[in-house]
Amino acid sequence: MMDLSFNLFNFLDLSIIILYLLILFVMSSKYNGGDYYFKYLAVSIGILHLLMSLLFTSYSVNNPSDSIVYFRKSQAINIWDTFGIGDGTDFISQVIFPFTYFVKGSYTGSNLVFSMISLVGVYRLFSVITVLLKSWSWWLLLFLLPSMHFWTGFLGKDALIFFGITTIVYNIFFRKDISHYILPIIMIVLSRFYIAVFLSIGLVLAIVFLSKNVKFFTKISIGIISSVIMTLLSPYFFSVVGVGSASNIENRREAILKANLEGGSGIDLSNSNLLVRLFSYLFRPFVFEAHSFTSLMASFENILWMIMFYLIIRNFKTIAKNQNVLFWFCITSFITILLPASYILSNLGIASRQKIMIFPFLIYIFFCVVQRVFLKAKNKYS
């Protein structure tokens, strides 16, 4: 059991939970019109997100967790340290510092604060998909996949990055002006700079693919060359930006995940080729490889990932016609993040958590399939 010589819970947390529920019902109330299934699902998403945040808090008490390290560091920060904005670990601690310093917020409350931030991201992604579909689909229940809520519902980088990515997708879809991009970009850059770089590359590639002045063969060549270069340079790039050796907390997480077989991390992939790593990153652990609650949860979800991938590949030619910049941005960003991440993959515990960064892109691409193939066929025969 972890050393709990810190404020785990206090009465302020009850107020935070009430505020959480208020935000939940306010944001879900926008789905009152149309099919009542949307309303019920929106409420269920919020409640599940809250429960997963509380579950993670309980889980982290008995298992090593970055969130506890962030919380402890925020308590150790001097108020003058907050005037210089840090990145990575320092940034997360500075974000939660006002809560832990001025109102003496607890560890549970800190997780709930970050959970509320990521919940906004979940609802923004849900808004994009519901507008895209325009009618109910049972595939929308994918928003109840527990891993998305579990890995973004606590104090850490994942919550802010998930909010940033989903907000960018939301802004592009609803054609928001440039000012709406400032906050999500800052969150991504200061949380994990390399993710912002990969997203930028993805956007450039998306613009190239949409350009009518660039020949098809040239577009494919640029995509392949960019992917190869990114894959070959990823070890050097990650070492430069501080992933692996320069950041103590990242080292600590690597060591913890490898040692505890978290998410099937006891499976050594260090000597596997890129194709095996890609497959493993996306679809493993399998059910029979699960060694813990989180890995078992991930293994069942990976079955759905396989189904989504199969349907996307099978119908890609149909859905790729006349698509906008968001579709291609999701495609290219998915690839630019996936290739380097899978290339440096050494255990599956990290992968099951990092996949949350590419989930918004996958879910949008998949629902393009649902919208153009399944719902179109449904409307045709109804």
N, C-alpha and C positions, 0 to 999 in steps of 0.2 A: 504493500500500500504506500502511496506517495506521502511525503511529508506535508502535512496540512497546517503548517504554522503561518497561515494567512487567513484573511477574511473570506470564507467560502460562501457565506450567505448572510444577508441581513434583511431588515424589514423594508428597506428601500426597494428590494427586489420585487416585492409584492406590487409596488407602484409601477415598476417597470413592466411587469407582466400585464397589468391593467392597461397601460399605455400601448403595449404590444398588441393586445386584443382590440383596442380601439383602432389602431392603425390597420390591423387586419380587416376589420369589418368595414372601415371607411373605404379601403382600397378594393375590397371585394364587392362593395355596393354598386360599383360602376357596371357590374354585369347583371343588373336587375332586368334589363330588357332582353327580348328574344327568348331562347330556350332556357328554361329554369335549370337545366343541367350545368350551365356555365356558372351560375350563382353558387350552386352547391359545391362544385369542384373548386371554385375560387376560395370559398371558406375552408374547405378541406385542406387545400394547399397551405394556407396560413396556419391552421391548427397543427398540421403535420410538421411544419417548419419549426414551430415553437416547441413541440414535443421532442423533436430531434435535437434541438439546442439543449434542452434540459437533459436528454439522454446522454449527449456527448459530455456535458458537465459531470454527470455521474460516472460515465465511463472513464474520463480523464483522471478522476480521483484515484483510480486503481491501476492506471496505465500511464506511461510516460507521454507527455503532451507538450507541444510548443506553446499552447495557450497559457499554461501555468508559468512558463518562462517569461512570456510577454507581460503577464500580469505582475509578476515579481519585479521585472525590470521597470515597469511604469511606476511602481511604488518607490523605487530607488532613485528615480530621476529627480534632479534638482530643478526647481521651477525655471531657473535661468537657462537650463539646457534646452528648453522648449523653444527658445528664440531662434535656434539654428535647426532648420528642418533636415532630418536625417533621411536615410532610405533603408529599405529592407526591415530588419529587426527594429532599428531605432525608430523608424517611421510608425510602425504599429504601436510601439510603446508610447510614442508621443500623441498619437490619435486618442488613445484611451486614457492618457494622463489626466486631463481635466476631470474625468469621471472618477478616477481613483483618488485624486489629490483633493479636489474641492468638495466633493460630496461623499467621499470615503466609500465609494462603490465597491461591491464585493466581486469575487471571481465569477460567481454565477451571473451577477448583473452585467459584468463586462462581456461575457459571452452573449447575453441577450441583446446588448447594444449592437454588437457586430451582426448578430442574427437578424435584427431588424433591418440593417443596411442591406444584407444579402436578400432578405425577403422582398424588398423593393425591386431588386434585380429580377427575382423570380416572377413577380407580377408584371414587370415590364416585358419580359420574354413571353409570358402568357398572353398579354395584350396583343403583341405582334402576331402570335399564332392564331388567336381567335379572330382577329380582323382578316388575316390571310385566308382562313377557312370559310368564314361567314356563316357556317352552320356547324352543328354538333357532330363530333366524331369520337368514337370510343378510344381512339388512339390518344386523345387528350389526357387520358389517365396516366400517360407517361410522365406527366408532371408530378405524379405521386411516387416516383422512384425515390426510395429513401436516401440513397447515396448523395444525391444533389443537395438535399436538405441537411444531411448529417455532416458533410464535409465543408459546408459553408455557414453553418449555424453556430460559430464560436469565434473567439478572439484570435485573429490570425490573418495572414495575407490572402488566403483563399476567398474569404468573404468579400474583401475589397476588390480583388481582381474579378471575381464573378459579377459583382455589381458593375464594375467598369465595362466589362465585355458586353453584358446584357444591355447596358445603357447605350453603348455605341450601336449595337444592333437595333435597338429601339429608335434611336435618333435617325439612323439611316432609313429605316422603314417608314417612319412618319415625317421624314424630310425636315428635321429640326435645323435651326440655324446654327452657325459655328459655335456660338457661346455655350450651347448645351453639351459640347464635347470637352470643355475645359476640365470639369471636375472628374469625369471618368478617366480621362487621359492622365491627369495628375495622380490619381489613385493607382493606376496600373504602373506608371513609370516609377513611383516611389516605393511600390510594393515589390515588383519584380521588373526591373528595367528591360531585361531581355525579352519579356513577353510583349512589351510595347514595340520593340524593334521588329519582332516577327509579325505583329499585326500591321506595322507600316509596310513591310515587304509584301504582305498579303494584299493590302490595299493597292499598291503599285501594280502587282500582277493582275489584280481584278480589272483595273483600268486598262491595262494592256490587252487583256482578253476581250474586253468590250469594244475596243477601238476598231472601227471599220476600215481604218487605213493600214492596219497591220494584217498581213496574210496569215491564214490558219496555220500553215507549217511553221511560220516564224513564232507564232504564239505558243505552239506546242514545244518548240525548241527552247524558247526562253523559259518556259515552265520547268522543263527537264533539267536544263543547265542550272537554273536557280536552286532546284531541289538538291542536285548533286553537290553544288558548292556549299550550300547550307549544311548538308550532312557531313561533309568532309571537314568543315571549319568549326563545327559545333563544339568539339572538345576544347579547342583553343578559346572560342568565344565564351563558353561557360566559365572557363578558368579566369578569363579577364574580368568578367562582370561579377565574379565572386561566388559562383555556384560550385560547391564542392569543398574548396579548401579555404577560401578567404572569409567565409562567414561561419562563425562558431556554432550558431544555432542550426544552420543547415547541416553542418557536420554531425551535430548531435542527433538530428532527426534521422539522417542516413544510418547512423550507428544503431539507434533505437529500433528502427524498422527492420534492419537486417537481423538484429539480435532476437527480436521477438516474433519472427515469422508473421508479422502483421500483413494481412491481405495476401497471404501466400508468398511472402517475401523470402522464404527459405529456399525458393527455387532459384538457383544461380544461373543468370543469363549472360554473365560477363564474357563467355566464349562463343555466344550464339551470333549468327549472321544477322544482317539488318532485317530481312524478311521475317525471321523468327521473332525478332524483337518487336517488329511492328504488330504481328499477330498477337503476341503475348501482351503487349501494351494495351491493345484494344479489347481483347476477348478473354484474357486470363485474369484471375485464377478460375479454373473449372470447379464444379461443385466438389468433386473428389479431392481437389487440392486445398480446399478451405481448411484453415487451422484455427479460426476465431470467428466471433460474431460478425465483424466488419468484412472479413474475407468471404464468409458465407453469403452475406448480403450482396457483396459485389459479384459473386459467382452467378447468382440468379439473374442479376441485372445484365450480366454479360451475354446471357442467352438472348435477351431483348436487343442488345447491341448488334448481335449477329443477324437477327431478323431485320433490323433497320438497315444494316449495311447491304444485305442481300436485296432488299426491295429498292434501295437507292441505286445500286449497280444495275439491277434488272431494268429499271425504268429511267435510267439517267438520260438516254437519248431523247426521251419524251419530255422530261422536265427541264432539260437544258436549253430548249428552244425559247428564244425571245425573253430571256431572263434579265433582270435588272442588276445593278452593281452590288446590291446586298447579297444576292445568291452567289455571285462569283467571289465576293469578299469572304463569305463563309467557307466556300470551297478552298480558296487559296490560304486563308488564315488557318483553317483546319490542318492543311498539309504542312504549312511553315512551322506550326507549333509541334505537330505530331512527329515529323521526321527527326529533328534534333532530340526531342524528348525521348523517343524510343531508341535512338542511337546510343544515348548515354545510360539507358536503362540497365540497372544492375539487380534490382529486385522489384517484385510486383506490388509490394506494399506502397511504395511511392507512386507507382503507376495508377493504382486504384483511386488515389487521392488527386493526382495531377490531372486525370481525365476530366475533372470538373471544368477545367479551363477550356476544353474543346467541346464540351457538351452543348453549349448554346448554338454553336455552329452546326453540329450534327442534327440537333433537334429542328432547326430551321430548314435545313436541306431535306430532312425526312418529311416534314409537313408540306413541303412543296410537292413531294410525291403524293401525299394524302390528298392535297387540294386538287392536283391536276389529273390524278389517276383514279383514286378510289371515290372521291366525292363526285367527280365528273361522271363516272360510270353509274353511281347511285342515282344522280339526278336524271340521267338518260333513261333509266328503266323505271323511275318512280312515276 
